[in-house]
């Protein structure tokens, strides 16, 4: 079997690694327990997390043992990386709930049967630490001068950095030590924005345990335009079908930039690389066939083949000018609302198609809102029962976002 390091490299995942050749050799000769941490900052994983899950699936397919680390403890502080201000402090109840949702979602992608993979929560060891003992055992190994050279802290010096957040690196580093001691974990994986945090853990284990362990980062999921993948005008692309319906995920992937098709096929599907390169090389209108494959494969992996097929049928019907419902997102509303009439700006907010009246006003003024293919030309438009046909209307935002209202 091909070495998983070579698979990850060929498909474009790997960004940096400590002792790259040694790590490749290790992955080629034994089953390696490794971990990725997921801080429980929301009640669903995102498309950005899916890249990390893909790496875990590749590793597991090649005989390595994933440790999915839920950050019930580290989320109590919040990672300062990439943040201009301190993260909002969350209650333990919310964090525990979010972690339980992550646990459920990860079970859809990884085999957690005996000996195959485990899920652990760092709240189980971090929340009971005694401060003085922790600082004597762990804090003594961290240089403040060096920590302040890392981007995650350096970029915050002007706005202000609390000691509370400063401790995050120590906590994350301790995770690696704990997992090494209790689960023989030898490798931490994470996004490239975690490199400095991960070096802290890798160095701590090597110092205290006198053993070789490794860290490896993979590239963040970004578009050709340099935008973080999974972030849209309407918000985040979630893996929870209640937050982002399968149809919306399909449409999002179907409408990626031509330049991103090959990259995303490599990173977000298990299609063989020969097929990835063939599809990525298509030009002109032919590239749309590759985009359909990408959208179908990603939706199938996240929501199952049935939902992917329904989403594809709905998308094709809309593209062809038909109005078959398929799995187009819809909202059922009280008929009485439309007997009185509701302003278009309020309706757009109610359907979560816009976040504010200002955003809705701009869309209407720019001709970006239609109701059953009729452009809304006034911000004062009242949507009433007269607009409905068979108890339904189809609202389109821009060229790609469809939402049906049913009464």
Secondary structure in CASP SS format (residue, H / E / C, confidence):
PFRMAT SS
TARGET T0000
AUTHOR 0000-0000-0000
METHOD secondary structure of the structure
MODEL  1
X C 1.00
X C 1.00
X C 1.00
X H 1.00
X H 1.00
X H 1.00
X H 1.00
X H 1.00
X H 1.00
X H 1.00
X H 1.00
X C 1.00
X C 1.00
X E 1.00
X E 1.00
X E 1.00
X E 1.00
X C 1.00
X C 1.00
X H 1.00
X H 1.00
X H 1.00
X H 1.00
X H 1.00
X H 1.00
X H 1.00
X H 1.00
X H 1.00
X H 1.00
X C 1.00
X C 1.00
X C 1.00
X E 1.00
X E 1.00
X E 1.00
X E 1.00
X E 1.00
X E 1.00
X C 1.00
X C 1.00
X C 1.00
X C 1.00
X C 1.00
X C 1.00
X C 1.00
X E 1.00
X H 1.00
X H 1.00
X H 1.00
X H 1.00
X H 1.00
X H 1.00
X H 1.00
X H 1.00
X H 1.00
X H 1.00
X H 1.00
X H 1.00
X H 1.00
X H 1.00
X H 1.00
X C 1.00
X C 1.00
X C 1.00
X E 1.00
X E 1.00
X E 1.00
X E 1.00
X E 1.00
X E 1.00
X C 1.00
X C 1.00
X C 1.00
X H 1.00
X H 1.00
X H 1.00
X C 1.00
X C 1.00
X C 1.00
X C 1.00
X C 1.00
X C 1.00
X C 1.00
X C 1.00
X C 1.00
X C 1.00
X C 1.00
X C 1.00
X C 1.00
X C 1.00
X C 1.00
X H 1.00
X H 1.00
X H 1.00
X H 1.00
X H 1.00
X H 1.00
X H 1.00
X H 1.00
X H 1.00
X H 1.00
X H 1.00
X H 1.00
X H 1.00
X H 1.00
X H 1.00
X C 1.00
X C 1.00
X C 1.00
X C 1.00
X C 1.00
X C 1.00
X C 1.00
X C 1.00
X C 1.00
X C 1.00
X E 1.00
X E 1.00
X E 1.00
X E 1.00
X E 1.00
X C 1.00
X H 1.00
X H 1.00
X H 1.00
X H 1.00
X C 1.00
X C 1.00
X C 1.00
X C 1.00
X H 1.00
X H 1.00
X H 1.00
X H 1.00
X H 1.00
X H 1.00
X H 1.00
X C 1.00
X H 1.00
X H 1.00
X H 1.00
X C 1.00
X C 1.00
X H 1.00
X H 1.00
X H 1.00
X H 1.00
X C 1.00
X C 1.00
X C 1.00
X H 1.00
X H 1.00
X H 1.00
X H 1.00
X C 1.00
X C 1.00
X C 1.00
X C 1.00
X C 1.00
X C 1.00
X C 1.00
X C 1.00
X H 1.00
X H 1.00
X H 1.00
X H 1.00
X C 1.00
X H 1.00
X H 1.00
X H 1.00
X H 1.00
X H 1.00
X H 1.00
X H 1.00
X H 1.00
X H 1.00
X H 1.00
X H 1.00
X H 1.00
X H 1.00
X H 1.00
X H 1.00
X H 1.00
X C 1.00
X C 1.00
X C 1.00
X E 1.00
X E 1.00
X E 1.00
X E 1.00
X E 1.00
X H 1.00
X H 1.00
X H 1.00
X H 1.00
X H 1.00
X H 1.00
X H 1.00
X H 1.00
X H 1.00
X H 1.00
X H 1.00
X H 1.00
X H 1.00
X H 1.00
X H 1.00
X H 1.00
X H 1.00
X H 1.00
X C 1.00
X C 1.00
X C 1.00
X C 1.00
X E 1.00
X E 1.00
X E 1.00
X E 1.00
X E 1.00
X C 1.00
X C 1.00
X C 1.00
X E 1.00
X C 1.00
X C 1.00
X C 1.00
X C 1.00
X C 1.00
X E 1.00
X C 1.00
X C 1.00
X E 1.00
X E 1.00
X C 1.00
X C 1.00
X E 1.00
X E 1.00
X C 1.00
X E 1.00
X C 1.00
X C 1.00
X C 1.00
X C 1.00
X C 1.00
X C 1.00
X C 1.00
X H 1.00
X H 1.00
X H 1.00
X H 1.00
X H 1.00
X H 1.00
X H 1.00
X H 1.00
X H 1.00
X C 1.00
X C 1.00
X C 1.00
X H 1.00
X H 1.00
X H 1.00
X H 1.00
X H 1.00
X H 1.00
X H 1.00
X H 1.00
X H 1.00
X H 1.00
X H 1.00
X C 1.00
X C 1.00
X C 1.00
X C 1.00
X H 1.00
X H 1.00
X H 1.00
X H 1.00
X H 1.00
X H 1.00
X H 1.00
X H 1.00
X C 1.00
X C 1.00
X C 1.00
X H 1.00
X H 1.00
X H 1.00
X H 1.00
X H 1.00
X H 1.00
X H 1.00
X H 1.00
X H 1.00
X H 1.00
X H 1.00
X H 1.00
X H 1.00
X H 1.00
X H 1.00
X H 1.00
X H 1.00
X H 1.00
X H 1.00
X H 1.00
X C 1.00
X H 1.00
X H 1.00
X H 1.00
X H 1.00
X H 1.00
X H 1.00
X H 1.00
X H 1.00
X H 1.00
X H 1.00
X H 1.00
X H 1.00
X H 1.00
X H 1.00
X H 1.00
X C 1.00
X C 1.00
X C 1.00
X C 1.00
X C 1.00
X C 1.00
X C 1.00
X C 1.00
X C 1.00
X C 1.00
X E 1.00
X E 1.00
X E 1.00
X C 1.00
X C 1.00
X H 1.00
X H 1.00
X H 1.00
X H 1.00
X H 1.00
X H 1.00
X C 1.00
X E 1.00
X E 1.00
X H 1.00
X H 1.00
X H 1.00
X H 1.00
X H 1.00
X H 1.00
X H 1.00
X C 1.00
X C 1.00
X C 1.00
X C 1.00
X C 1.00
X C 1.00
X H 1.00
X H 1.00
X H 1.00
X H 1.00
X H 1.00
X H 1.00
X H 1.00
X H 1.00
X H 1.00
X C 1.00
X C 1.00
X C 1.00
X E 1.00
X E 1.00
X E 1.00
X C 1.00
X C 1.00
X E 1.00
X E 1.00
X C 1.00
X C 1.00
X C 1.00
X C 1.00
X C 1.00
X C 1.00
X E 1.00
X E 1.00
X C 1.00
X H 1.00
X H 1.00
X H 1.00
X C 1.00
X E 1.00
X C 1.00
X C 1.00
X E 1.00
X E 1.00
X E 1.00
X E 1.00
X E 1.00
X E 1.00
X C 1.00
X C 1.00
X C 1.00
X E 1.00
X E 1.00
X E 1.00
X E 1.00
X E 1.00
X E 1.00
X C 1.00
END
